[in-house]
């Protein structure tokens, strides 16, 4: 899970490694993921989002498809 | 509060206060339990995916979003320096702390430095991008690689 300056830099990085390019996430979307996961982490009631909650969080951000599905079996 | 929850909060609050992970002995002292009981709790917290341990079973590698080891993702808030496990966790640190922060990292391809000011309601506008190679269904197969 890495930062990149631009989509072109992601493409170069993936090409050099022979890896597929994955869906790109904007910084404002990443902030919303960070708050969904961690905003209660220092509180007594904190817990990680469960798979169905993860699906909902991703969907609300427009992050859909098998790549973002924690229960997908498409990737083995 | 259950023992494991007490141990978890003790670890996370130590990270929040100091930027570093606590030693088992420090956790044991704070919670008033034997180190062996704390280590057993660590194993259960690992199963819940709120803690990642080094091979020795006692050193904390990750208490997401905090990293127990130095990384390229550095967060500064109120004069404390934190290391984050990844780009996601770099924003996760100010989200967890509920404090203003500065995130410093880099473009993984060009090594161009990233400097991101994060206010209480989120980071300043930025056209940088986040990319994750591993599908969500496999993140915890090897969370250090992810």
gemmi code that builds the backbone of each chain (N, CA, C; Angstrom):
import gemmi

chains = {
    "A": [
        ("UNK", (0.853, -1.177, 0.000), (0.000, 0.000, 0.000), (0.890, 1.228, 0.000)),
        ("UNK", (0.965, 1.865, -1.176), (2.000, 2.874, -1.393), (1.436, 4.160, -1.987)),
        ("UNK", (2.200, 5.239, -1.813), (1.866, 6.513, -2.450), (2.573, 6.609, -3.807)),
        ("UNK", (1.896, 7.265, -4.751), (2.501, 7.562, -6.049), (2.135, 8.988, -6.446)),
        ("UNK", (3.055, 9.632, -7.171), (2.843, 11.016, -7.580), (1.783, 11.142, -8.663)),
        ("UNK", (1.635, 10.105, -9.498), (0.692, 10.173, -10.615), (0.385, 8.760, -11.111)),
        ("UNK", (-0.623, 8.667, -11.952), (-0.965, 7.368, -12.539), (0.183, 6.850, -13.395)),
        ("UNK", (0.885, 7.761, -14.069), (2.018, 7.347, -14.885), (3.098, 6.673, -14.039)),
        ("UNK", (3.335, 7.207, -12.857), (4.335, 6.589, -11.966), (3.870, 5.200, -11.509)),
        ("UNK", (2.581, 5.035, -11.300), (2.064, 3.706, -10.933), (2.295, 2.736, -12.092)),
        ("UNK", (1.988, 3.200, -13.293), (2.148, 2.321, -14.470), (3.604, 1.902, -14.644)),
        ("UNK", (4.521, 2.849, -14.479), (5.948, 2.525, -14.599), (6.366, 1.504, -13.545)),
        ("UNK", (5.914, 1.714, -12.331), (6.287, 0.825, -11.216), (5.761, -0.586, -11.452)),
        ("UNK", (4.516, -0.679, -11.878), (3.924, -2.003, -12.124), (4.609, -2.689, -13.310)),
        ("UNK", (4.888, -1.914, -14.356), (5.512, -2.489, -15.553), (6.898, -3.044, -15.220)),
        ("UNK", (7.671, -2.296, -14.448), (9.025, -2.747, -14.091), (9.005, -4.023, -13.256)),
        ("UNK", (7.948, -4.190, -12.459), (7.837, -5.365, -11.594), (7.077, -6.513, -12.255)),
        ("UNK", (6.408, -6.201, -13.387), (5.580, -7.218, -14.021), (4.298, -7.480, -13.262)),
        ("UNK", (3.854, -6.495, -12.493), (2.627, -6.624, -11.704), (1.465, -5.926, -12.403)),
        ("UNK", (0.253, -6.391, -12.156), (-0.916, -5.717, -12.734), (-1.179, -4.398, -12.026)),
        ("UNK", (-1.685, -3.430, -12.770), (-2.077, -2.175, -12.132), (-3.447, -2.379, -11.494)),
        ("UNK", (-3.583, -1.918, -10.287), (-4.819, -2.088, -9.530), (-5.602, -0.773, -9.522)),
        ("UNK", (-6.841, -0.825, -9.004), (-7.627, 0.414, -8.954), (-6.906, 1.485, -8.129)),
        ("UNK", (-6.923, 2.714, -8.629), (-6.243, 3.813, -7.947), (-7.196, 4.526, -6.996)),
        ("UNK", (-6.648, 4.984, -5.916), (-7.447, 5.639, -4.881), (-6.931, 7.056, -4.686)),
        ("UNK", (-7.848, 8.025, -4.680), (-7.472, 9.425, -4.446), (-7.180, 9.645, -2.958)),
        ("UNK", (-6.487, 10.732, -2.662), (-6.129, 11.035, -1.270), (-7.376, 11.295, -0.423)),
        ("UNK", (-8.378, 11.955, -0.989), (-9.594, 12.203, -0.195), (-10.322, 10.888, 0.108)),
        ("UNK", (-10.283, 9.944, -0.839), (-10.871, 8.623, -0.576), (-10.057, 7.890, 0.495)),
        ("UNK", (-8.737, 8.012, 0.411), (-7.866, 7.332, 1.379), (-8.117, 7.858, 2.793)),
        ("UNK", (-8.343, 9.154, 2.908), (-8.658, 9.722, 4.233), (-9.930, 9.099, 4.788)),
        ("UNK", (-10.917, 8.913, 3.944), (-12.171, 8.317, 4.420), (-11.969, 6.854, 4.820)),
        ("UNK", (-11.117, 6.149, 4.101), (-10.785, 4.783, 4.522), (-10.061, 4.799, 5.870)),
        ("UNK", (-9.123, 5.739, 6.003), (-8.340, 5.819, 7.245), (-9.250, 6.111, 8.434)),
        ("UNK", (-10.202, 7.017, 8.264), (-11.095, 7.340, 9.382), (-12.047, 6.177, 9.664)),
        ("UNK", (-12.504, 5.490, 8.613), (-13.395, 4.341, 8.825), (-12.693, 3.245, 9.621)),
        ("UNK", (-11.427, 3.057, 9.355), (-10.679, 1.977, 10.033), (-10.191, 2.390, 11.415)),
        ("UNK", (-9.757, 3.643, 11.543), (-8.941, 3.980, 12.701), (-9.469, 5.070, 13.633)),
        ("UNK", (-10.558, 5.718, 13.319), (-10.956, 6.871, 14.137), (-11.348, 6.474, 15.557)),
        ("UNK", (-11.681, 5.209, 15.790), (-12.009, 4.775, 17.159), (-10.934, 3.848, 17.741)),
        ("UNK", (-9.798, 3.759, 17.066), (-8.801, 2.747, 17.443), (-8.266, 2.925, 18.867)),
        ("UNK", (-8.273, 4.150, 19.382), (-7.755, 4.378, 20.732), (-8.860, 4.344, 21.776)),
        ("UNK", (-10.031, 3.898, 21.370), (-11.159, 3.842, 22.299), (-11.439, 2.396, 22.726)),
        ("UNK", (-12.082, 2.281, 23.871), (-12.356, 0.958, 24.437), (-13.206, 0.093, 23.506)),
        ("UNK", (-14.138, 0.716, 22.821), (-15.098, -0.029, 22.003), (-14.575, -0.331, 20.598)),
        ("UNK", (-13.323, 0.016, 20.327), (-12.794, -0.121, 18.970), (-12.767, -1.572, 18.484)),
        ("UNK", (-13.056, -1.755, 17.196), (-12.865, -3.057, 16.558), (-12.712, -2.828, 15.064)),
        ("UNK", (-12.069, -3.779, 14.423), (-11.865, -3.669, 12.975), (-13.190, -3.867, 12.249)),
        ("UNK", (-13.373, -3.194, 11.095), (-14.570, -3.466, 10.299), (-14.600, -4.928, 9.854)),
        ("UNK", (-15.768, -5.535, 9.951), (-15.939, -6.912, 9.503), (-16.198, -6.916, 7.982)),
        ("UNK", (-16.082, -8.093, 7.338), (-16.162, -8.121, 5.869), (-17.373, -7.413, 5.272)),
        ("UNK", (-18.554, -7.625, 5.843), (-19.734, -6.962, 5.278), (-19.645, -5.445, 5.451)),
        ("UNK", (-19.078, -5.014, 6.572), (-18.897, -3.572, 6.786), (-17.857, -3.024, 5.809)),
        ("UNK", (-16.824, -3.814, 5.559), (-15.803, -3.381, 4.592), (-16.431, -3.182, 3.219)),
        ("UNK", (-17.271, -4.114, 2.818), (-17.947, -3.984, 1.524), (-18.715, -2.669, 1.443)),
        ("UNK", (-19.415, -2.348, 2.538), (-20.236, -1.144, 2.543), (-19.352, 0.112, 2.483)),
        ("UNK", (-18.283, 0.102, 3.254), (-17.373, 1.259, 3.261), (-16.788, 1.471, 1.867)),
        ("UNK", (-16.322, 0.391, 1.259), (-15.735, 0.516, -0.083), (-16.772, 0.998, -1.093)),
        ("UNK", (-17.979, 0.431, -1.005), (-19.030, 0.798, -1.963), (-19.378, 2.272, -1.852)),
        ("UNK", (-19.418, 2.785, -0.623), (-19.754, 4.194, -0.425), (-18.708, 5.118, -1.047)),
        ("UNK", (-17.494, 4.601, -1.194), (-16.422, 5.395, -1.804), (-16.280, 5.113, -3.294)),
        ("UNK", (-17.153, 4.270, -3.817), (-17.064, 3.925, -5.229), (-15.986, 2.905, -5.519)),
        ("UNK", (-15.476, 2.245, -4.473), (-14.439, 1.222, -4.652), (-15.136, -0.141, -4.713)),
        ("UNK", (-15.466, -0.553, -5.911), (-16.264, -1.758, -6.085), (-15.543, -2.765, -6.986)),
        ("UNK", (-16.088, -3.953, -7.039), (-15.478, -5.012, -7.840), (-14.757, -6.017, -6.965)),
        ("UNK", (-14.319, -7.109, -7.592), (-13.695, -8.204, -6.850), (-12.454, -7.781, -6.069)),
        ("UNK", (-11.707, -6.808, -6.622), (-10.466, -6.416, -5.951), (-10.724, -5.923, -4.530)),
        ("UNK", (-11.839, -5.220, -4.355), (-12.138, -4.634, -3.045), (-13.018, -5.543, -2.189)),
        ("UNK", (-13.385, -6.687, -2.701), (-14.287, -7.576, -1.966), (-13.483, -8.488, -1.034)),
        ("UNK", (-13.608, -8.301, 0.301), (-12.813, -9.128, 1.222), (-13.181, -10.592, 1.218)),
        ("UNK", (-14.324, -10.924, 0.613), (-14.755, -12.325, 0.565), (-14.620, -12.915, -0.837)),
        ("UNK", (-14.036, -12.181, -1.747), (-13.904, -12.682, -3.125), (-12.971, -13.890, -3.185)),
        ("UNK", (-13.319, -14.850, -4.033), (-12.422, -15.993, -4.247), (-11.787, -15.918, -5.635)),
        ("UNK", (-11.927, -14.778, -6.297), (-11.417, -14.657, -7.647), (-9.884, -14.714, -7.694)),
        ("UNK", (-9.247, -14.297, -6.582), (-7.785, -14.214, -6.609), (-7.129, -15.425, -5.931)),
        ("UNK", (-7.887, -16.489, -5.779), (-7.295, -17.708, -5.221), (-7.358, -17.793, -3.730)),
    ],
    "B": [
        ("UNK", (-13.793, -4.158, 31.817), (-13.239, -4.407, 30.493), (-12.470, -5.731, 30.499)),
        ("UNK", (-12.589, -6.500, 29.437), (-11.876, -7.774, 29.363), (-10.356, -7.542, 29.309)),
        ("UNK", (-9.626, -8.551, 29.745), (-8.164, -8.428, 29.837), (-7.545, -8.072, 28.477)),
        ("UNK", (-7.971, -8.772, 27.417), (-7.380, -8.505, 26.104), (-7.633, -7.073, 25.654)),
        ("UNK", (-8.800, -6.545, 25.966), (-9.106, -5.161, 25.597), (-8.224, -4.188, 26.366)),
        ("UNK", (-7.945, -4.521, 27.619), (-7.062, -3.679, 28.426), (-5.645, -3.691, 27.845)),
        ("UNK", (-5.184, -4.886, 27.486), (-3.843, -5.010, 26.899), (-3.779, -4.233, 25.582)),
        ("UNK", (-4.788, -4.415, 24.750), (-4.814, -3.715, 23.453), (-4.762, -2.202, 23.643)),
        ("UNK", (-5.608, -1.681, 24.509), (-5.631, -0.230, 24.730), (-4.315, 0.266, 25.312)),
        ("UNK", (-3.710, -0.528, 26.178), (-2.426, -0.143, 26.764), (-1.358, -0.015, 25.678)),
        ("UNK", (-1.357, -0.971, 24.763), (-0.396, -0.925, 23.645), (-0.649, 0.310, 22.783)),
        ("UNK", (-1.888, 0.485, 22.367), (-2.212, 1.583, 21.452), (-1.962, 2.944, 22.094)),
        ("UNK", (-2.293, 3.072, 23.367), (-2.087, 4.363, 24.036), (-0.601, 4.640, 24.241)),
        ("UNK", (0.198, 3.593, 24.418), (1.647, 3.782, 24.505), (2.178, 4.300, 23.178)),
        ("UNK", (1.726, 3.693, 22.088), (2.125, 4.199, 20.763), (1.705, 5.661, 20.612)),
        ("UNK", (0.475, 5.979, 20.974), (-0.044, 7.333, 20.791), (0.753, 8.351, 21.603)),
        ("UNK", (1.176, 7.945, 22.801), (1.889, 8.870, 23.685), (3.347, 9.046, 23.281)),
        ("UNK", (3.958, 7.984, 22.786), (5.417, 8.015, 22.587), (5.860, 7.848, 21.140)),
        ("UNK", (4.992, 7.320, 20.284), (5.384, 7.017, 18.910), (6.064, 5.664, 18.782)),
        ("UNK", (6.234, 4.979, 19.893), (6.928, 3.685, 19.883), (6.082, 2.626, 20.573)),
        ("UNK", (6.375, 1.374, 20.231), (5.670, 0.278, 20.869), (6.239, -0.022, 22.242)),
        ("UNK", (5.410, -0.496, 23.145), (5.897, -0.845, 24.484), (6.543, -2.230, 24.507)),
        ("UNK", (7.421, -2.431, 25.457), (7.945, -3.778, 25.695), (6.919, -4.557, 26.517)),
        ("UNK", (7.003, -5.878, 26.427), (6.060, -6.728, 27.162), (6.052, -6.371, 28.650)),
        ("UNK", (7.238, -6.138, 29.188), (7.337, -5.844, 30.623), (6.594, -4.550, 30.981)),
        ("UNK", (6.654, -3.575, 30.070), (5.950, -2.312, 30.330), (4.438, -2.536, 30.331)),
        ("UNK", (3.967, -3.335, 29.360), (2.531, -3.626, 29.300), (2.111, -4.380, 30.558)),
        ("UNK", (2.923, -5.369, 30.939), (2.595, -6.176, 32.116), (2.483, -5.297, 33.363)),
        ("UNK", (3.425, -4.351, 33.494), (3.407, -3.468, 34.661), (2.163, -2.584, 34.649)),
        ("UNK", (1.843, -2.049, 33.480), (0.701, -1.144, 33.400), (-0.626, -1.845, 33.674)),
        ("UNK", (-0.743, -3.093, 33.219), (-2.026, -3.788, 33.403), (-2.049, -4.623, 34.684)),
        ("UNK", (-0.897, -4.709, 35.361), (-0.856, -5.448, 36.614), (-0.994, -6.941, 36.427)),
        ("UNK", (-0.302, -7.469, 35.429), (-0.370, -8.909, 35.157), (1.030, -9.440, 34.870)),
        ("UNK", (1.140, -10.756, 34.869), (2.426, -11.378, 34.548), (2.714, -11.250, 33.055)),
        ("UNK", (3.995, -11.175, 32.720), (4.384, -11.063, 31.313), (3.856, -12.236, 30.495)),
        ("UNK", (3.833, -13.423, 31.098), (3.330, -14.589, 30.356), (1.856, -14.413, 29.975)),
        ("UNK", (1.075, -13.806, 30.857), (-0.337, -13.563, 30.545), (-0.473, -12.544, 29.414)),
        ("UNK", (0.412, -11.548, 29.419), (0.371, -10.530, 28.362), (0.730, -11.153, 27.012)),
        ("UNK", (1.719, -12.045, 27.020), (2.123, -12.695, 25.766), (0.989, -13.565, 25.215)),
        ("UNK", (0.294, -14.241, 26.102), (-0.865, -15.028, 25.653), (-1.938, -14.118, 25.061)),
        ("UNK", (-2.112, -12.965, 25.661), (-3.066, -11.986, 25.133), (-2.622, -11.489, 23.753)),
        ("UNK", (-1.324, -11.262, 23.582), (-0.787, -10.842, 22.286), (-1.227, -11.819, 21.190)),
        ("UNK", (-1.155, -13.112, 21.478), (-1.494, -14.121, 20.475), (-2.978, -14.017, 20.093)),
        ("UNK", (-3.813, -13.799, 21.078), (-5.253, -13.655, 20.775), (-5.511, -12.377, 19.990)),
        ("UNK", (-4.803, -11.306, 20.323), (-4.984, -10.041, 19.588), (-4.473, -10.171, 18.159)),
        ("UNK", (-3.451, -10.985, 17.971), (-2.967, -11.251, 16.609), (-4.058, -11.939, 15.787)),
        ("UNK", (-4.747, -12.880, 16.409), (-5.814, -13.585, 15.705), (-6.948, -12.641, 15.323)),
        ("UNK", (-7.118, -11.581, 16.094), (-8.157, -10.587, 15.794), (-7.669, -9.521, 14.807)),
        ("UNK", (-6.418, -9.625, 14.410), (-5.834, -8.721, 13.423), (-5.722, -7.277, 13.918)),
        ("UNK", (-5.469, -7.129, 15.200), (-5.204, -5.794, 15.714), (-3.760, -5.667, 16.185)),
        ("UNK", (-2.984, -6.739, 15.997), (-1.588, -6.759, 16.409), (-0.819, -7.706, 15.490)),
        ("UNK", (0.386, -7.295, 15.103), (1.281, -8.177, 14.350), (2.580, -8.257, 15.125)),
        ("UNK", (3.026, -9.486, 15.374), (4.212, -9.695, 16.197), (5.412, -10.096, 15.351)),
        ("UNK", (6.601, -9.803, 15.882), (7.823, -10.321, 15.276), (7.913, -11.816, 15.589)),
        ("UNK", (8.894, -12.474, 14.971), (9.025, -13.920, 15.148), (9.259, -14.325, 16.603)),
        ("UNK", (9.781, -13.400, 17.414), (10.026, -13.751, 18.814), (8.729, -13.860, 19.624)),
        ("UNK", (7.615, -13.435, 19.031), (6.321, -13.576, 19.689), (6.036, -12.540, 20.756)),
        ("UNK", (6.992, -11.647, 20.989), (6.801, -10.638, 22.043), (6.999, -9.204, 21.550)),
        ("UNK", (7.774, -9.026, 20.491), (8.010, -7.676, 19.966), (6.885, -7.302, 19.016)),
        ("UNK", (6.401, -6.072, 19.132), (5.274, -5.633, 18.316), (5.770, -5.035, 17.009)),
        ("UNK", (5.428, -5.678, 15.904), (5.776, -5.155, 14.583), (4.748, -4.123, 14.125)),
        ("UNK", (3.487, -4.424, 14.339), (2.420, -3.513, 13.937), (1.314, -3.506, 14.984)),
        ("UNK", (0.851, -2.330, 15.282), (-0.419, -2.148, 15.975), (-1.139, -1.125, 15.094)),
        ("UNK", (-1.698, -1.602, 13.990), (-2.178, -0.690, 12.945), (-3.071, 0.427, 13.491)),
        ("UNK", (-2.813, 1.680, 13.097), (-1.931, 2.132, 12.021), (-0.461, 2.325, 12.428)),
        ("UNK", (-0.122, 2.097, 13.693), (1.236, 2.363, 14.147), (2.177, 1.210, 13.771)),
        ("UNK", (3.414, 1.583, 13.452), (4.449, 0.587, 13.173), (5.442, 0.559, 14.318)),
        ("UNK", (5.852, -0.619, 14.707), (6.859, -0.762, 15.751), (8.271, -0.669, 15.230)),
        ("UNK", (8.413, -0.561, 13.911), (9.744, -0.433, 13.298), (9.727, 0.767, 12.351)),
        ("UNK", (10.896, 1.365, 12.089), (10.939, 2.520, 11.173), (10.472, 2.144, 9.767)),
        ("UNK", (9.741, 3.044, 9.141), (9.283, 2.866, 7.766), (9.459, 4.186, 7.017)),
        ("UNK", (9.136, 4.175, 5.727), (9.232, 5.385, 4.913), (8.064, 6.338, 5.158)),
        ("UNK", (7.058, 5.871, 5.881), (5.854, 6.671, 6.124), (5.942, 7.275, 7.532)),
        ("UNK", (6.282, 8.563, 7.599), (6.528, 9.218, 8.882), (5.439, 10.264, 9.138)),
        ("UNK", (4.904, 10.234, 10.333), (3.851, 11.176, 10.715), (4.315, 11.934, 11.948)),
        ("UNK", (4.126, 13.259, 11.917), (4.462, 14.063, 13.091), (3.217, 14.778, 13.579)),
        ("UNK", (2.967, 14.668, 14.881), (1.808, 15.322, 15.484), (2.168, 15.745, 16.894)),
        ("UNK", (1.964, 17.014, 17.208), (2.246, 17.542, 18.546), (3.653, 17.177, 19.018)),
        ("UNK", (4.605, 17.243, 18.114), (5.989, 17.012, 18.488), (6.390, 15.559, 18.649)),
        ("UNK", (5.464, 14.643, 18.360), (5.785, 13.214, 18.441), (5.900, 12.662, 17.030)),
        ("UNK", (6.926, 11.826, 16.801), (7.115, 11.195, 15.491), (6.600, 9.760, 15.540)),
        ("UNK", (5.815, 9.443, 14.541), (5.248, 8.095, 14.421), (5.677, 7.488, 13.092)),
        ("UNK", (5.837, 6.190, 13.075), (6.005, 5.461, 11.820), (4.701, 4.719, 11.528)),
        ("UNK", (4.267, 4.776, 10.268), (3.059, 4.073, 9.844), (3.453, 2.879, 8.996)),
        ("UNK", (2.574, 1.879, 8.950), (2.898, 0.635, 8.240), (2.848, 0.771, 6.726)),
        ("UNK", (2.035, 1.696, 6.251), (1.810, 1.820, 4.806), (1.184, 3.182, 4.551)),
        ("UNK", (0.859, 3.446, 3.262), (0.272, 4.741, 2.913), (-1.092, 4.927, 3.589)),
        ("UNK", (-1.893, 3.875, 3.582), (-3.211, 3.937, 4.246), (-3.028, 4.306, 5.713)),
        ("UNK", (-2.115, 3.615, 6.391), (-1.908, 3.851, 7.810), (-1.273, 5.220, 8.075)),
        ("UNK", (-0.571, 5.768, 7.071), (0.002, 7.111, 7.249), (-1.103, 8.123, 7.512)),
        ("UNK", (-2.236, 7.959, 6.861), (-3.388, 8.811, 7.163), (-4.154, 8.262, 8.367)),
        ("UNK", (-3.992, 6.989, 8.635), (-4.650, 6.382, 9.784), (-4.131, 6.898, 11.114)),
        ("UNK", (-2.861, 7.301, 11.151), (-2.303, 7.806, 12.418), (-3.011, 9.091, 12.854)),
        ("UNK", (-3.083, 10.128, 12.014), (-3.840, 11.318, 12.465), (-5.318, 11.018, 12.676)),
        ("UNK", (-5.867, 10.066, 11.917), (-7.279, 9.696, 12.116), (-7.477, 9.065, 13.498)),
        ("UNK", (-6.529, 8.255, 13.931), (-6.627, 7.608, 15.239), (-6.373, 8.598, 16.376)),
        ("UNK", (-5.414, 9.505, 16.146), (-5.039, 10.455, 17.190), (-6.042, 11.591, 17.332)),
        ("UNK", (-6.781, 11.869, 16.253), (-7.659, 13.051, 16.202), (-6.842, 14.315, 16.485)),
        ("UNK", (-5.697, 14.385, 15.795), (-4.839, 15.564, 15.931), (-4.377, 15.995, 14.545)),
        ("UNK", (-4.027, 17.268, 14.430), (-3.406, 17.749, 13.208), (-2.035, 17.080, 13.072)),
        ("UNK", (-1.623, 16.841, 11.838), (-0.359, 16.131, 11.644), (0.260, 16.490, 10.296)),
        ("UNK", (1.508, 16.138, 10.154), (2.192, 16.220, 8.864), (2.613, 14.813, 8.479)),
        ("UNK", (2.235, 14.391, 7.273), (2.616, 13.071, 6.762), (3.739, 13.264, 5.755)),
        ("UNK", (4.825, 12.537, 5.958), (5.931, 12.560, 5.000), (6.158, 11.152, 4.489)),
        ("UNK", (6.227, 11.047, 3.160), (6.493, 9.754, 2.552), (7.148, 10.015, 1.199)),
        ("UNK", (6.902, 9.130, 0.228), (7.539, 9.313, -1.081), (6.742, 8.591, -2.141)),
        ("UNK", (6.949, 9.020, -3.389), (6.436, 8.257, -4.526), (7.307, 7.013, -4.661)),
        ("UNK", (6.695, 5.861, -4.683), (7.473, 4.622, -4.686), (8.274, 4.447, -5.974)),
        ("UNK", (7.827, 5.060, -7.077), (8.539, 4.930, -8.339), (9.625, 5.992, -8.501)),
        ("UNK", (9.260, 7.257, -8.325), (10.197, 8.353, -8.602), (10.968, 8.803, -7.369)),
        ("UNK", (10.521, 8.375, -6.193), (11.105, 8.790, -4.912), (10.888, 10.275, -4.617)),
        ("UNK", (10.015, 10.941, -5.386), (9.673, 12.336, -5.076), (9.070, 12.381, -3.664)),
        ("UNK", (9.522, 13.317, -2.832), (8.995, 13.364, -1.464), (7.531, 13.816, -1.431)),
        ("UNK", (6.788, 13.227, -0.540), (5.411, 13.641, -0.268), (5.394, 14.370, 1.069)),
        ("UNK", (4.771, 15.555, 1.071), (4.548, 16.309, 2.312), (3.068, 16.649, 2.326)),
        ("UNK", (2.369, 16.081, 3.274), (0.915, 16.243, 3.304), (0.500, 16.766, 4.673)),
        ("UNK", (-0.076, 17.978, 4.685), (-0.621, 18.510, 5.940), (-2.004, 17.924, 6.162)),
        ("UNK", (-2.228, 17.425, 7.356), (-3.523, 16.818, 7.678), (-4.170, 17.607, 8.814)),
        ("UNK", (-5.327, 18.181, 8.534), (-6.090, 18.890, 9.562), (-7.037, 17.905, 10.241)),
        ("UNK", (-7.805, 18.383, 11.192), (-8.718, 17.476, 11.898), (-9.768, 16.884, 10.965)),
        ("UNK", (-10.088, 17.631, 9.913), (-11.096, 17.125, 8.974), (-10.481, 16.534, 7.713)),
        ("UNK", (-9.191, 16.324, 7.729), (-8.582, 15.620, 6.602), (-7.409, 16.347, 5.982)),
        ("UNK", (-6.771, 15.721, 5.007), (-5.582, 16.301, 4.390), (-5.917, 17.452, 3.447)),
        ("UNK", (-4.912, 18.302, 3.224), (-5.059, 19.344, 2.220), (-5.234, 18.690, 0.848)),
        ("UNK", (-5.818, 19.434, -0.071), (-6.080, 18.907, -1.400), (-4.771, 18.410, -2.032)),
        ("UNK", (-4.828, 17.229, -2.609), (-3.625, 16.632, -3.188), (-4.012, 15.749, -4.353)),
        ("UNK", (-3.176, 15.755, -5.393), (-3.460, 14.880, -6.535), (-2.558, 13.638, -6.532)),
        ("UNK", (-1.898, 13.384, -5.407), (-1.171, 12.124, -5.273), (-2.173, 10.965, -5.238)),
        ("UNK", (-1.657, 9.763, -5.462), (-2.534, 8.588, -5.530), (-2.045, 7.487, -4.591)),
        ("UNK", (-2.981, 6.613, -4.266), (-2.701, 5.436, -3.442), (-2.919, 4.208, -4.310)),
        ("UNK", (-1.983, 3.277, -4.237), (-2.103, 2.042, -5.011), (-1.768, 0.856, -4.125)),
        ("UNK", (-2.626, -0.154, -4.193), (-2.429, -1.381, -3.417), (-2.381, -2.549, -4.391)),
        ("UNK", (-1.324, -3.330, -4.291), (-1.140, -4.442, -5.223), (-1.975, -5.668, -4.847)),
        ("UNK", (-2.252, -5.817, -3.559), (-2.866, -7.057, -3.060), (-4.385, -6.882, -2.934)),
        ("UNK", (-5.173, -7.814, -3.496), (-6.634, -7.743, -3.349), (-7.067, -7.840, -1.884)),
        ("UNK", (-8.194, -7.224, -1.558), (-8.659, -7.157, -0.170), (-8.796, -8.531, 0.471)),
        ("UNK", (-9.174, -9.528, -0.329), (-9.374, -10.866, 0.225), (-8.060, -11.525, 0.653)),
        ("UNK", (-6.926, -10.914, 0.288), (-5.621, -11.507, 0.624), (-4.731, -10.588, 1.452)),
        ("UNK", (-5.270, -9.501, 1.949), (-4.436, -8.554, 2.692), (-3.709, -9.205, 3.860)),
        ("UNK", (-4.389, -10.103, 4.567), (-3.785, -10.677, 5.773), (-3.056, -11.986, 5.508)),
        ("UNK", (-2.932, -12.402, 4.234), (-2.091, -13.562, 3.930), (-0.648, -13.266, 4.343)),
        ("UNK", (-0.207, -12.042, 4.028), (1.120, -11.564, 4.416), (0.983, -10.058, 4.614)),
        ("UNK", (0.548, -9.677, 5.798), (0.196, -8.271, 6.036), (1.417, -7.365, 5.954)),
        ("UNK", (2.597, -7.882, 6.246), (3.794, -7.044, 6.139), (4.038, -6.686, 4.677)),
        ("UNK", (3.878, -7.659, 3.766), (4.033, -7.368, 2.343), (2.922, -6.440, 1.863)),
        ("UNK", (1.682, -6.732, 2.274), (0.554, -5.897, 1.852), (0.811, -4.427, 2.176)),
    ],
}
model = gemmi.Model(1)
for chain_id, residues in chains.items():
    chain = gemmi.Chain(chain_id)
    for i, (resn, *xyz) in enumerate(residues, 1):
        res = gemmi.Residue()
        res.name, res.seqid = resn, gemmi.SeqId(i, " ")
        for name, pos in zip(("N", "CA", "C"), xyz):
            atom = gemmi.Atom()
            atom.name, atom.element = name, gemmi.Element(name[0])
            atom.pos, atom.b_iso = gemmi.Position(*pos), 0.0
            res.add_atom(atom)
        chain.add_residue(res)
    model.add_chain(chain)
structure = gemmi.Structure()
structure.add_model(model)
structure.setup_entities()
